[in-house]
Amino acid sequence: MKDIPLLSLANILHRGGMYNDALIVTNMALEISPKFVVIHFTMANIYVSKVRLAFPTNLQLQIT
C-alpha cells in the first residue's frame, strides 16, 4: 500500500507548484496501482495546472 503515501506526496508537490516532481511521484503510484482511479484524477489535475501556468491568458469558450 505505497500508492496512498505517494499520492499524498504528489498532492503536496502539486500544491507547492512543483508540477514535474508531482507527475513523477504520480507515475510511481500508477506503477503500483494502475487501476486506482484517484491517481489518474490527480495526474489530470496536475496537467491542467501545468497548462494554466504555460498559458496564463484567460482562455474561454466563445459562444456564438
NUGUGU-300545 format. One record per atom (N, C-alpha, C, O): x, y, z; atom name. Coordinates in pm, 1 decimal. Example, Ala and Ser with C-alpha at 12.3 -4.5 7.8 and 13.67 -1.06 7.14 Angstrom:
<recs>
+----------+----------+----------+------+
|       xx |       yy |       zz | atom |
+----------+----------+----------+------+
|   1319.0 |   -569.0 |    780.0 |    N |
|   1230.0 |   -450.0 |    780.0 |   CA |
|   1320.0 |   -330.0 |    780.0 |    C |
|   1423.6 |   -331.9 |    846.5 |    O |
|   1285.0 |   -225.0 |    708.0 |    N |
|   1367.0 |   -106.0 |    714.0 |   CA |
|   1290.0 |      3.0 |    787.0 |    C |
|   1340.9 |    113.8 |    803.9 |    O |
+----------+----------+----------+------+
</recs>
This chain:
<recs>
+----------+----------+----------+------+
|       xx |       yy |       zz | atom |
+----------+----------+----------+------+
|     81.5 |   -119.3 |      0.0 |    N |
|      0.0 |      0.0 |      0.0 |   CA |
|     85.8 |    125.6 |      0.0 |    C |
|     64.9 |    216.3 |     80.6 |    O |
|    180.9 |    130.2 |    -89.4 |    N |
|    263.4 |    250.2 |   -101.3 |   CA |
|    199.9 |    354.7 |   -191.7 |    C |
|    249.7 |    466.7 |   -202.9 |    O |
|     90.2 |    317.8 |   -256.0 |    N |
|     30.1 |    411.5 |   -350.4 |   CA |
|    -32.6 |    532.1 |   -280.9 |    C |
|    -25.5 |    643.2 |   -333.6 |    O |
|    -93.2 |    513.4 |   -164.8 |    N |
|   -157.7 |    624.8 |    -93.9 |   CA |
|    -55.0 |    727.0 |    -44.2 |    C |
|    -76.2 |    846.8 |    -63.4 |    O |
|     55.3 |    684.9 |     18.7 |    N |
|    155.4 |    785.6 |     57.5 |   CA |
|    215.4 |    858.8 |    -63.0 |    C |
|    243.1 |    978.6 |    -56.1 |    O |
|    235.1 |    786.4 |   -172.7 |    N |
|    286.9 |    852.8 |   -292.4 |   CA |
|    186.3 |    953.0 |   -347.7 |    C |
|    223.6 |   1061.5 |   -392.3 |    O |
|     59.9 |    916.5 |   -344.5 |    N |
|    -44.4 |   1007.9 |   -390.1 |   CA |
|    -50.6 |   1132.3 |   -301.6 |    C |
|    -69.2 |   1243.5 |   -350.9 |    O |
|    -35.1 |   1112.8 |   -172.8 |    N |
|    -33.2 |   1226.9 |    -79.9 |   CA |
|     85.3 |   1317.7 |   -108.1 |    C |
|     71.9 |   1440.1 |   -107.3 |    O |
|    200.5 |   1258.3 |   -133.0 |    N |
|    319.2 |   1337.0 |   -166.4 |   CA |
|    298.2 |   1412.5 |   -297.5 |    C |
|    337.0 |   1528.8 |   -309.2 |    O |
|    237.8 |   1347.7 |   -394.6 |    N |
|    210.0 |   1414.4 |   -522.8 |   CA |
|    118.3 |   1534.2 |   -502.8 |    C |
|    138.4 |   1638.5 |   -565.0 |    O |
|     18.3 |   1520.6 |   -417.0 |    N |
|    -71.4 |   1633.0 |   -388.8 |   CA |
|      1.6 |   1747.8 |   -320.7 |    C |
|    -23.8 |   1864.5 |   -350.8 |    O |
|     91.1 |   1715.5 |   -229.9 |    N |
|    170.2 |   1819.4 |   -162.6 |   CA |
|    258.5 |   1892.5 |   -263.2 |    C |
|    266.3 |   2015.3 |   -262.0 |    O |
|    324.9 |   1816.4 |   -350.1 |    N |
|    410.8 |   1877.6 |   -451.6 |   CA |
|    329.1 |   1962.3 |   -549.2 |    C |
|    372.0 |   2070.0 |   -590.4 |    O |
|    212.6 |   1912.6 |   -584.8 |    N |
|    123.7 |   1986.7 |   -674.6 |   CA |
|     84.0 |   2119.4 |   -612.3 |    C |
|     92.2 |   2223.6 |   -677.2 |    O |
|     41.5 |   2116.2 |   -488.1 |    N |
|      0.1 |   2239.8 |   -420.7 |   CA |
|    116.7 |   2335.2 |   -400.7 |    C |
|     97.7 |   2456.3 |   -389.1 |    O |
|    237.6 |   2280.0 |   -396.7 |    N |
|    356.5 |   2363.5 |   -383.4 |   CA |
|    409.4 |   2416.0 |   -515.3 |    C |
|    510.2 |   2486.6 |   -518.6 |    O |
|    341.2 |   2381.3 |   -625.3 |    N |
|    383.9 |   2431.2 |   -755.4 |   CA |
|    495.1 |   2351.5 |   -819.4 |    C |
|    551.3 |   2394.6 |   -920.1 |    O |
|    528.2 |   2237.1 |   -764.1 |    N |
|    635.0 |   2152.3 |   -818.5 |   CA |
|    569.9 |   2045.3 |   -907.0 |    C |
|    564.6 |   1927.6 |   -871.5 |    O |
|    520.8 |   2089.8 |  -1022.5 |    N |
|    438.1 |   2005.2 |  -1107.1 |   CA |
|    513.7 |   1885.8 |  -1165.0 |    C |
|    460.8 |   1774.6 |  -1167.0 |    O |
|    635.3 |   1907.0 |  -1211.4 |    N |
|    711.1 |   1795.9 |  -1269.2 |   CA |
|    740.2 |   1688.4 |  -1165.3 |    C |
|    727.9 |   1569.3 |  -1193.7 |    O |
|    778.4 |   1730.0 |  -1045.9 |    N |
|    803.3 |   1633.6 |   -939.3 |   CA |
|    674.5 |   1560.7 |   -901.2 |    C |
|    676.3 |   1440.8 |   -873.4 |    O |
|    564.2 |   1632.7 |   -900.2 |    N |
|    435.7 |   1570.8 |   -868.0 |   CA |
|    398.8 |   1466.1 |   -972.5 |    C |
|    345.1 |   1360.8 |   -938.2 |    O |
|    426.6 |   1493.7 |  -1098.5 |    N |
|    397.4 |   1396.0 |  -1203.7 |   CA |
|    485.5 |   1272.3 |  -1191.9 |    C |
|    439.8 |   1160.8 |  -1217.0 |    O |
|    609.7 |   1290.9 |  -1154.4 |    N |
|    699.3 |   1177.2 |  -1134.9 |   CA |
|    647.2 |   1086.6 |  -1024.2 |    C |
|    642.8 |    964.6 |  -1039.7 |    O |
|    608.0 |   1146.9 |   -912.9 |    N |
|    557.7 |   1068.7 |   -799.8 |   CA |
|    425.1 |   1002.1 |   -835.3 |    C |
|    399.1 |    888.9 |   -794.7 |    O |
|    341.4 |   1072.5 |   -911.2 |    N |
|    214.5 |   1013.4 |   -952.9 |   CA |
|    237.2 |    893.3 |  -1043.8 |    C |
|    165.6 |    793.7 |  -1034.1 |    O |
|    335.7 |    902.1 |  -1131.2 |    N |
|    369.6 |    787.5 |  -1215.8 |   CA |
|    417.1 |    669.2 |  -1131.7 |    C |
|    386.4 |    554.1 |  -1162.7 |    O |
|    490.7 |    697.4 |  -1027.2 |    N |
|    534.4 |    589.9 |   -937.6 |   CA |
|    413.9 |    522.2 |   -873.1 |    C |
|    410.3 |    399.8 |   -860.5 |    O |
|    315.9 |    601.6 |   -832.5 |    N |
|    195.4 |    545.4 |   -772.3 |   CA |
|    116.3 |    464.2 |   -874.3 |    C |
|     57.8 |    361.3 |   -840.3 |    O |
|    114.5 |    510.2 |   -999.4 |    N |
|     44.0 |    436.8 |  -1104.4 |   CA |
|    108.4 |    301.6 |  -1132.9 |    C |
|     39.2 |    205.5 |  -1166.4 |    O |
|    239.5 |    294.1 |  -1119.8 |    N |
|    307.2 |    165.9 |  -1139.3 |   CA |
|    264.0 |     65.0 |  -1033.8 |    C |
|    257.4 |    -54.8 |  -1061.1 |    O |
|    234.9 |    112.8 |   -914.5 |    N |
|    192.6 |     24.2 |   -806.1 |   CA |
|     45.6 |    -13.2 |   -820.5 |    C |
|      9.1 |   -129.8 |   -805.8 |    O |
|    -38.3 |     85.2 |   -849.1 |    N |
|   -184.0 |     63.0 |   -858.3 |   CA |
|   -238.9 |    128.9 |   -984.6 |    C |
|   -294.6 |    238.4 |   -977.6 |    O |
|   -224.1 |     64.1 |  -1098.9 |    N |
|   -267.2 |    127.0 |  -1224.5 |   CA |
|   -418.7 |    141.3 |  -1239.0 |    C |
|   -464.6 |    217.0 |  -1324.6 |    O |
|   -496.6 |     71.2 |  -1158.6 |    N |
|   -642.4 |     79.1 |  -1170.2 |   CA |
|   -705.2 |    170.5 |  -1065.5 |    C |
|   -827.6 |    181.6 |  -1058.9 |    O |
|   -623.9 |    235.4 |   -984.6 |    N |
|   -675.0 |    324.4 |   -880.4 |   CA |
|   -708.9 |    458.0 |   -945.2 |    C |
|   -619.7 |    534.9 |   -981.2 |    O |
|   -837.5 |    485.0 |   -959.9 |    N |
|   -886.3 |    598.8 |  -1037.8 |   CA |
|   -841.0 |    732.7 |   -980.4 |    C |
|   -819.2 |    827.6 |  -1055.8 |    O |
|   -826.9 |    741.8 |   -851.0 |    N |
|   -789.5 |    869.1 |   -788.4 |   CA |
|   -651.0 |    913.9 |   -834.9 |    C |
|   -625.2 |   1033.8 |   -845.2 |    O |
|   -563.5 |    820.6 |   -862.5 |    N |
|   -430.0 |    856.5 |   -911.7 |   CA |
|   -441.0 |    920.6 |  -1049.8 |    C |
|   -373.4 |   1019.7 |  -1077.7 |    O |
|   -524.5 |    865.4 |  -1135.1 |    N |
|   -544.8 |    923.2 |  -1268.2 |   CA |
|   -606.8 |   1062.7 |  -1256.9 |    C |
|   -568.8 |   1154.0 |  -1330.2 |    O |
|   -701.4 |   1078.5 |  -1165.9 |    N |
|   -765.4 |   1207.9 |  -1143.2 |   CA |
|   -663.1 |   1311.4 |  -1096.7 |    C |
|   -663.1 |   1425.2 |  -1143.8 |    O |
|   -576.4 |   1271.4 |  -1004.5 |    N |
|   -472.5 |   1361.7 |   -953.9 |   CA |
|   -377.1 |   1401.7 |  -1065.3 |    C |
|   -338.8 |   1518.2 |  -1076.4 |    O |
|   -338.8 |   1304.9 |  -1147.7 |    N |
|   -247.7 |   1334.5 |  -1257.8 |   CA |
|   -312.2 |   1432.9 |  -1356.0 |    C |
|   -245.9 |   1524.1 |  -1405.3 |    O |
|   -439.5 |   1414.4 |  -1383.8 |    N |
|   -509.3 |   1507.7 |  -1473.1 |   CA |
|   -510.3 |   1649.0 |  -1415.0 |    C |
|   -490.5 |   1746.1 |  -1488.0 |    O |
|   -533.0 |   1660.6 |  -1286.1 |    N |
|   -532.1 |   1792.5 |  -1222.3 |   CA |
|   -394.4 |   1857.7 |  -1231.1 |    C |
|   -384.3 |   1979.0 |  -1250.0 |    O |
|   -289.8 |   1779.1 |  -1217.7 |    N |
|   -153.9 |   1833.8 |  -1227.8 |   CA |
|   -129.2 |   1885.4 |  -1369.7 |    C |
|    -74.2 |   1994.0 |  -1388.2 |    O |
|   -170.3 |   1807.1 |  -1469.4 |    N |
|   -153.1 |   1852.0 |  -1607.7 |   CA |
|   -232.5 |   1979.8 |  -1635.9 |    C |
|   -183.9 |   2067.8 |  -1706.9 |    O |
|   -351.1 |   1990.7 |  -1582.5 |    N |
|   -430.6 |   2113.0 |  -1600.7 |   CA |
|   -358.5 |   2232.2 |  -1538.4 |    C |
|   -357.1 |   2340.9 |  -1596.3 |    O |
|   -299.4 |   2212.9 |  -1422.2 |    N |
|   -224.9 |   2320.9 |  -1357.7 |   CA |
|   -105.1 |   2363.0 |  -1441.7 |    C |
|    -73.9 |   2481.7 |  -1450.7 |    O |
|    -37.9 |   2265.6 |  -1503.5 |    N |
|     75.8 |   2298.4 |  -1589.7 |   CA |
|     30.7 |   2378.6 |  -1711.5 |    C |
|     98.9 |   2472.6 |  -1752.4 |    O |
|    -82.1 |   2342.6 |  -1769.0 |    N |
|   -133.5 |   2415.5 |  -1884.9 |   CA |
|   -170.6 |   2557.9 |  -1845.5 |    C |
|   -141.8 |   2652.7 |  -1918.6 |    O |
|   -233.7 |   2572.2 |  -1731.5 |    N |
|   -270.2 |   2706.9 |  -1685.4 |   CA |
|   -146.6 |   2791.8 |  -1660.2 |    C |
|   -149.6 |   2913.3 |  -1680.3 |    O |
|    -38.3 |   2729.3 |  -1616.6 |    N |
|     86.2 |   2801.6 |  -1594.0 |   CA |
|    149.3 |   2842.0 |  -1727.0 |    C |
|    203.9 |   2951.6 |  -1739.2 |    O |
|    141.9 |   2754.2 |  -1826.0 |    N |
|    202.5 |   2781.1 |  -1955.8 |   CA |
|    123.6 |   2884.0 |  -2035.4 |    C |
|    181.2 |   2960.5 |  -2112.8 |    O |
|     -8.0 |   2886.3 |  -2016.7 |    N |
|    -94.2 |   2979.4 |  -2089.3 |   CA |
|   -169.8 |   3064.7 |  -1988.5 |    C |
|   -285.2 |   3035.2 |  -1957.2 |    O |
|   -106.7 |   3169.7 |  -1937.5 |    N |
|   -170.0 |   3248.2 |  -1831.2 |   CA |
|   -287.1 |   3334.0 |  -1876.3 |    C |
|   -360.0 |   3388.1 |  -1793.1 |    O |
|   -305.8 |   3347.0 |  -2006.4 |    N |
|   -419.6 |   3427.7 |  -2052.0 |   CA |
|   -549.1 |   3356.3 |  -2019.9 |    C |
|   -552.3 |   3234.1 |  -2005.4 |    O |
|   -651.9 |   3431.0 |  -2009.4 |    N |
|   -782.3 |   3375.6 |  -1974.9 |   CA |
|   -846.5 |   3318.8 |  -2101.1 |    C |
|   -906.0 |   3391.9 |  -2180.3 |    O |
|   -833.6 |   3187.4 |  -2118.5 |    N |
|   -891.4 |   3123.2 |  -2234.4 |   CA |
|  -1033.7 |   3081.0 |  -2202.9 |    C |
|  -1057.0 |   3002.6 |  -2110.8 |    O |
|  -1127.2 |   3131.8 |  -2277.8 |    N |
|  -1266.7 |   3099.6 |  -2256.0 |   CA |
|  -1328.5 |   3055.6 |  -2386.6 |    C |
|  -1285.6 |   3096.8 |  -2494.4 |    O |
|  -1430.1 |   2971.1 |  -2376.1 |    N |
|  -1503.5 |   2932.3 |  -2494.7 |   CA |
|  -1587.9 |   3049.5 |  -2541.2 |    C |
|  -1653.4 |   3116.7 |  -2461.5 |    O |
|  -1585.3 |   3071.8 |  -2667.2 |    N |
|  -1667.3 |   3178.7 |  -2722.8 |   CA |
|  -1795.3 |   3118.7 |  -2779.1 |    C |
|  -1791.4 |   3038.6 |  -2872.5 |    O |
|  -1905.3 |   3156.5 |  -2723.5 |    N |
|  -2035.1 |   3106.4 |  -2768.4 |   CA |
|  -2092.2 |   3204.8 |  -2868.1 |    C |
|  -2109.4 |   3322.7 |  -2837.1 |    O |
|  -2121.6 |   3156.8 |  -2987.7 |    N |
|  -2175.8 |   3246.8 |  -3090.3 |   CA |
|  -2321.0 |   3213.4 |  -3117.4 |    C |
|  -2384.7 |   3277.9 |  -3200.7 |    O |
+----------+----------+----------+------+
</recs>
